[in-house]
């Protein structure tokens, strides 16, 4: 494996790729958590993952076009485009805008297909065949490690505190403030299914993802 890192250019490629992988892993749970907060629906939060993996159905059709383009520009501009995909999330304000989150999830799913394919092609150009196994093994090890810790980091960035995380997940925000006088069940207002939350708490996680994508360039 050390022989692969002694090849010119591989160390920089490894650093850039693993940085991008970290940003991707951070965003895995954040979008679903955000949809849960916007809509109050576990089903719609789970549906976010569906939109993220939906582009994998057309992955076989993208292999041919990817093989016909230069790998280095594909990776550079692909990472820039992936960072730009986060910008529409700044327009999300309430549950009526959840379609924006899903659209970003679909585009991000496309990047999960295109960029790894371009990376595999670039590795074949950069390294001799006998070192490809070691290079792929090192990257897959880091990728799987980030899949374990990245979602937890993203959830920690999104939720402001441990108490806030539990309160956010189990209770609607309208019940966070204690009432000065007891209310009967008939007069207690029901929490709205669509709450205006904006996206300030999502900015740190999105910013982390954008920064790692830009660094990968």
MOLINCOR-V841014 format. One record per residue. SS is DSSP state (@ for helix, = for strand, . for the rest). NEAR is the number of other C-alpha atoms within 12 Angstrom. D_FIRST is the distance of its C-alpha to the first C-alpha in whole Angstrom. Layout:
BEGIN
ss: {SS | SS}
near: {NEAR | NEAR}
d_first: {D_FIRST | D_FIRST}
END
This chain:
BEGIN
ss: {. | @ | @ | @ | @ | . | . | . | . | @ | @ | @ | @ | @ | @ | @ | @ | @ | @ | @ | @ | @ | @ | @ | @ | @ | @ | @ | @ | @ | @ | @ | @ | @ | @ | @ | @ | @ | @ | . | . | @ | @ | @ | @ | @ | @ | @ | @ | @ | @ | @ | @ | @ | @ | @ | @ | @ | @ | @ | @ | @ | @ | @ | @ | @ | @ | . | . | . | @ | @ | @ | @ | @ | @ | @ | @ | @ | @ | @ | @ | @ | @ | . | . | @ | @ | @ | @ | @ | . | . | . | @ | @ | @ | @ | @ | @ | @ | @ | @ | @ | @ | @ | @ | @ | @ | @ | @ | @ | @ | @ | @ | @ | @ | @ | @ | @ | @ | @ | @ | @ | @ | @ | . | . | @ | @ | @ | @ | @ | @ | @ | @ | @ | @ | @ | @ | @ | @ | @ | @ | @ | @ | @ | @ | @ | @ | @ | @ | @ | @ | @ | @ | @ | @ | . | . | . | @ | @ | @ | @ | @ | @ | @ | @ | @ | . | . | @ | @ | @ | . | . | . | . | . | . | . | . | . | . | . | . | . | . | . | . | . | . | . | . | . | . | . | . | @ | @ | @ | @ | @ | @ | @ | @ | @ | @ | @ | @ | @ | @ | @ | @ | @ | .}
near: {18 | 13 | 18 | 28 | 23 | 18 | 22 | 16 | 18 | 32 | 23 | 19 | 31 | 33 | 22 | 26 | 38 | 34 | 30 | 41 | 40 | 36 | 40 | 44 | 35 | 39 | 48 | 38 | 35 | 41 | 47 | 37 | 39 | 47 | 42 | 32 | 38 | 36 | 31 | 30 | 25 | 20 | 15 | 27 | 30 | 25 | 26 | 35 | 30 | 23 | 27 | 31 | 25 | 23 | 25 | 23 | 16 | 16 | 22 | 15 | 15 | 23 | 20 | 15 | 16 | 27 | 22 | 13 | 18 | 19 | 26 | 27 | 18 | 28 | 36 | 27 | 23 | 33 | 39 | 26 | 27 | 41 | 34 | 24 | 29 | 38 | 23 | 24 | 34 | 25 | 22 | 31 | 27 | 27 | 29 | 20 | 26 | 38 | 26 | 28 | 43 | 34 | 28 | 36 | 38 | 30 | 29 | 40 | 31 | 30 | 37 | 30 | 30 | 36 | 38 | 31 | 30 | 33 | 39 | 29 | 27 | 31 | 33 | 22 | 20 | 27 | 27 | 19 | 15 | 15 | 23 | 26 | 19 | 23 | 33 | 30 | 17 | 26 | 33 | 20 | 17 | 24 | 26 | 19 | 19 | 27 | 24 | 19 | 23 | 31 | 29 | 24 | 27 | 36 | 33 | 26 | 29 | 34 | 29 | 20 | 14 | 14 | 14 | 20 | 22 | 17 | 19 | 26 | 24 | 18 | 20 | 28 | 25 | 21 | 16 | 16 | 11 | 10 | 12 | 6 | 9 | 10 | 11 | 10 | 8 | 8 | 9 | 13 | 13 | 16 | 16 | 20 | 22 | 26 | 27 | 25 | 30 | 23 | 34 | 21 | 29 | 38 | 28 | 26 | 39 | 39 | 31 | 30 | 41 | 33 | 28 | 29 | 39 | 25 | 28 | 33 | 29}
d_first: {0 | 4 | 5 | 5 | 7 | 9 | 11 | 14 | 15 | 12 | 12 | 15 | 15 | 12 | 15 | 18 | 17 | 16 | 19 | 21 | 20 | 21 | 25 | 25 | 24 | 27 | 29 | 29 | 32 | 34 | 36 | 37 | 38 | 40 | 42 | 43 | 44 | 46 | 47 | 47 | 46 | 43 | 44 | 43 | 40 | 39 | 40 | 37 | 34 | 36 | 36 | 33 | 32 | 35 | 33 | 30 | 33 | 33 | 30 | 30 | 33 | 30 | 28 | 30 | 31 | 28 | 27 | 30 | 29 | 26 | 23 | 23 | 26 | 26 | 23 | 25 | 29 | 27 | 26 | 29 | 31 | 30 | 31 | 34 | 34 | 35 | 38 | 41 | 40 | 42 | 45 | 45 | 48 | 49 | 48 | 50 | 47 | 44 | 44 | 42 | 40 | 39 | 39 | 36 | 35 | 35 | 34 | 31 | 30 | 30 | 27 | 25 | 26 | 26 | 23 | 20 | 22 | 21 | 18 | 17 | 19 | 18 | 14 | 16 | 18 | 15 | 12 | 13 | 13 | 11 | 8 | 9 | 9 | 5 | 7 | 10 | 8 | 8 | 11 | 13 | 12 | 14 | 16 | 17 | 18 | 20 | 22 | 23 | 24 | 25 | 28 | 29 | 28 | 30 | 33 | 33 | 34 | 36 | 38 | 40 | 40 | 40 | 44 | 44 | 41 | 43 | 46 | 45 | 43 | 47 | 49 | 51 | 51 | 55 | 55 | 53 | 56 | 58 | 62 | 65 | 67 | 66 | 67 | 67 | 65 | 68 | 67 | 64 | 62 | 59 | 56 | 55 | 53 | 52 | 51 | 51 | 48 | 46 | 43 | 42 | 40 | 38 | 37 | 35 | 32 | 33 | 33 | 29 | 28 | 30 | 28 | 25 | 25 | 27 | 24 | 22 | 24}
END
